[in-house]
Amino acid sequence: MKKLIGIFFLLSSLSAFSQTKENSLVQFTGVVYNADSASVVVPYVSVTNKSSHNSVIITNFKGYFSFVVHEQDSLQFTAIGYAPVTVVIPANVKSKSFTAQVLMKPQITNLPMVRVFPWATTDEFRKDFVNAKIADDDLEIARKNISRTSIVAMTNTLPRDGQEIQSANAQYMHQDVVNQHSRTNPLLNPLAWGSLIKSITDGDSK
């Protein structure tokens, strides 16, 4: 029985030693690039180690990263606007250093449509609805355009057209001709009546 227990502990130790040897530490270094343009880096990418308690590191503004991982660790790269990328560290890495260029594909996410209303409560909506001013229809607009107030306002502000100017000139010329050839009736002149009365009073026989 003691021999079996000793063999069991020996096998467990060998298994643990073998596992430790397979998962040796590796320095993982690289840069994250845009898959559509290799000259464009992706900054501030989150790198999650799924094989080590979901530990997270962030790349710098140039997309550069360098940290220690184990062989065969699974690392997930995520960034807003890009599809996630998973990188698995290979086994038996030489010189205990692994370098990679991670390419992330841009991804467009369509969010559901959101309607934003200016009312915080239904009471505010009800109040605005009751006090809302309804726009005039075509008939009401036409009626306002031909109203006396609207026509007088347009007459005072709009310039006269050619027909109005011609009509005004013709009327002025006609009035001028009438005034030149008309004679004033002296019986309708109050000054002439005053002169006549004065002459009669003074005894002027003429």
Phi, psi and omega in degrees: 000316179296325179294321179295319178295320179295319179295322180296314178296324179295316179295321178297319179295317179296322179294317178295320179295319180294318179295319177297323180290322180291327183256053179286161184285145180221140174274112183260120184228145178178184180225142180262125181242160172283128184294334180278342180211107186293345180272355182255122179270157177251111184276159172051054178269138177273128179244115182252126178272100182291342182263000183222070174057027178056037176293145188234136171232158183242132176289163180277187185290348176260009180076011184272144176213154177197115180205170186265134177225177173258156174298141180070015173288148179255120184243132180247127179257126181226144177204151180293129179089005180227150177285141180299147179231135179248131179239130178252126179289127181289165177271159177055051179285130179284146178060012176054034179219131182231126182242139182211150170256114183267124180254124181247131182273126176300142183224128179264126179251118179271114179274151178296150182294137180239128177261126180253121181254148182279001182254132181278330181225167177291333178294319178295321177296317180297319180294314179294325180293319181292322183268008182290142178264120182279135181293149180290146174276180184296323180294317179292323178296318179295320179298319179291326182291331182257012178288159182298319180299316180293319180293318178297319179296319179291326178295324182281340185251326184275144177289155180285146178272180184296322181294319179294320179295318179297317179296319180293321179294318179297319179295321179294317180295319178298317179296322179294319178295317179299319181291327181290327186253011180262148176246140182271128178290120182294337179292340180265003182262114181295333179291322178294319177298321178295321179293320179297314180298321180295320180293321178295320181295321182283352180079027179285116183293333180296000000 
